[in-house]
Amino acid sequence: MWQELRSELHPQGLEIVTVALDTNATAPLRWIERARPEHPSLIDQGHLVDERFGITNVPMSVWIDEQGMIVRPAEPAFPMRRNTDRPLPPDLSPRMTAVLTEARKIRTEPEKYVAALRDWVAQGAASRYVLPPDEVIARSRPRGVEEARAAAHFELGQYLYRQGQEAEAVPHFREAHRLQPENWTYKRQAWTLADAEQGPTPLYESDWLSEVQKTGAENYYEPLRMD
């Protein structure tokens, strides 16, 4: 998806860098190799990108100008509309059918996002979508005490997992979820390490489907603020 947009806008000066957030690098690597992107496509095993830029779900983007300044902080980013009219395969399991049905209810705003991105590429600093520094700070996600503790527990959980101490990692992942419940990257990473399809396991009190149903698919991403 991003490759098509990059092919369009790269001649005008835009570079897209995609970053997969995954403690287990093997999982995203096969998708990157299959897509054969022409733009830099990285794997962040330490989740440093989401820690430093305030990313709490995927896909999200950060706009950085030629001077290295953030002109739009982390926000939902979709390069194209998903096909939600295609019938689901009839041989799917009941749970996977429920997952895909719920996923189709998630609000995305690709037309709004791509229009803003094109305007920024064309107009540069004069684009009305470029935010002044004080607004960038205001829209950035603050890190209070609980968010900092959540990040520490999540980092420790990742470390233990990479050391082969999966059972010891679970309490730290659970504590990160408790301290920052709105952070989907924390939840999705832990669920994926326990079950590739992010389904129910004895390790966690929730899973992707039950959590989205509880939260409401319409609230999965924050609305884009292109004003």
BELSULQUI-V363194 format. One record per helix or strand of 2 or more residues. SS is the DSSP state (alpha for helix, beta for strand). FROM is the first residue (numbers start at 1). LEN is the number of residues. If there is no record, write none. Layout:
# BELSULQUI-V363194
SS,FROM,LEN  SS,FROM,LEN
This chain:
# BELSULQUI-V363194
alpha,2,11  beta,18,4  alpha,25,11  beta,41,4  alpha,48,6  beta,60,5  beta,70,7  alpha,94,10  alpha,110,17  alpha,133,7  alpha,145,18  alpha,166,14  alpha,184,11  alpha,208,8  alpha,217,3
